[in-house]
Amino acid sequence: MSNISIKKIGITKLETDAVVNAANTGLWEGGGVCGYIFRDAGSAEMTAACNKYGHCDEGSAVITPGFKLPAKYVIHAVGPRW
């Protein structure tokens, strides 16, 4: 039988395989949660990893290492604008 647990914790503090970032198509460091993910992971490292992709279409996603985050990976998913 499976268990579900609820935790009140910031996304950049989760010890998990991956967290999902609501990214923009340019994969640039944004504001809000995206900004926190970049800053806590290491802005320079995350920016360099995203720059290797350069672009991500709406409805698509790319994956980078988590760098300084407890999460192993960050999935940068670009949702629709509307």
Order of alpha helices (4+ residues) and beta strands (2+ residues): beta-alpha-alpha-beta-beta
